[in-house]
């Protein structure tokens, strides 16, 4: 009699959960994918900056970040905003952030290695499943307005080079050759030709469709609120919202293994399971500029940009959309869209692309699930059959394909080690 295959629950249908479900299903396991929304990729994987960027693998754990955060604390439109109101979660997270500063170099190098490998996995998924996601393979251009910013970037480039990433320095004249629409007084930059961009929402939905073809059972509109582990099974408790109804039915289903990919909700689920995953919700904002006229399309850049001074990234998503994203806000779990955080993104567009109309801008805000050391948590839990793939911070789109590979191997090999 053939052995029964383990039933695996994956909690969370953002980019991390969907790539995980896909990898597990490709390995032949029966997978059930849960998400509280009626569709995949409706939170942090909805409208991010679009970059698949090994060149942006530098972790934030440095004294310069701390000093900038203090300086910007009273500036509403600053790239980094920290609400000074104390909470135990915020205090513990910031203490661990400080403790990780000595690991800045090793963690940056490790992240870059993961990102380089992730690009290969993601491209393979897209090719295998014929997913169209407005992919642009024109590289990513970091630009700087000062000599000091450029020199700091050169030091980061050396670390990234140790991880195997080629990021070359370029002059201000070369910047204008690579992306002629970019205006402003520039000192120089660094160009990573191997990086690329794409629409995370389109990709995640395309891969979710592939998961369905592979037999993944998709439980959308199902909010997982508790997980209980016994010697014989893992019980997933969730509220299922019926279409067209306001009330939710409370249900329980049993599985053999579970992978928590719940973004900012991972901390709560982990605590219920006896694990500590100290994810903090770091809010980011974006605008999608609709390029309705041909003159706007011609005035918008095709090469992906990163303004390190303003901490703003851009991606061109097809002919008619230009994505601009940035800012980091430590201000709890609210998803409200604040005008004081959107206006700097619009002003940045007008400053650097004055011929491009910003008349039609769609604002968005999402919560990055960020660990204090900026490293994702991809590991087994304390209890048998429990695994985590979460805490990717601002690099979820970049790292998801490789962390899905890693956690699927952990799940598959757990029987051998038990």
C-alpha positions, 0 to 999 in steps of 0.5 A: 500500500502506498504511503499517505502523503502529508497534508500541508496547510499554508497560511497566507496568500501573499507572494511568500505563501503562494510561492510556498504552496506552489513549491510544495504542490510541485513536490507532490504534496496535497496543499491547502492555502488559506487567506482571509481575503477573497483573492491572493495578494491583497495586502503587502503583495498588492502594490509594492515598488516592483523591484527584484533587487539583489542590489538593494540587499543592504540591511538597515541595521546601522548607526547611520539609520538610527541617527537619521531616524532621530533626525526625521522623527518630527518631519512628517514627510521624511523617508523614515518615521518612528512614532515615539509612543512606546509599546512593548512590541516596538521597544523589544523590536528596536532593542533587537534592531540595535543588537543586530548592528554588529551583523550588518556586513554578514547579514547584508552579504547573506541577503544578497546571496539569497536574492541572487539565487531567488531571481533564478527560481522566480524566472523559472516559475514564470517560464514554466507557468507562462506568467505575464507580469510586466517584467522589465529586464533593464536593470536597476539604477541607484543614483546619488546627489552627493559625493558622500552618498556615492562613496557610502554606496561604493562601500555597500557595493564592495559587500554585495560583490563579496556575495557575487553581485556585479554592481558597477559605478557610473558617472552622471553622464552615463546615468543620463545615457542609461535613463535619459528621462531622469532630471536633476543635479546628479553626482553619480550612481551604481547600475546592476544590469542583472536586477529586474522588475515586475508587477507582484500582484499580477505574478502572485495571481498568475502563480496562484492559478498555477497552484490551482491547476496543480491541485492546491485547495484554495481557501480564500475568505478564510481567516485563520485565528488559531492553530493547535498541535497534538501528537496526531494532527494539526488543527487549523481553526478559521472563520469562513466568510460566505460570499454575499453574507456578513456573518462568518462560519467558524470551522476546523480542519486537520492537517499533518504539517503547516507553514506560516506565511502570514506576514504581520500576522505571523507573530500572533500565530507563532505565539499561539504555537510557542514560538517567537517571531518578532515581526513588526509592521513597517508601513510603506507607501506607493503611488501608481501613476497612470500614463494616459497620454503618449507624452506622459508615456514618453516622459516616464522612465523604463529603467528601474530607479532607486534614489538612496537619499529619498529612499524611493524606488520606481518601476515601469509596469507596462506602457501605461503605469509607473510605480513609485514607492518608498518611506518606512513608518514604525507606527503600529498596524494601521493601514490608513493612507496619510497625505503627508506620506503620499505627497513626497512621492508625488513631489519627487515625480514632479522634480525628476520627471517634470514632463510627466503628468501626475494628474492620475495617481493611485495611492496605496499603503502596505505593512512590511513584515520586518524582523529586527535583523532584516533577515527572513525567518525560514525554519521549523517551529518548536512543535512537530510539523510547524514551519515558518516562512515569513519576516521578509520586510522590504524584500518579500518580492525579491526573496520569496522564490528562494525562501519557498524553496528552502521551506519546502525542503524543510517540510519534505525532509522533516519526515526523514529526521523524525 
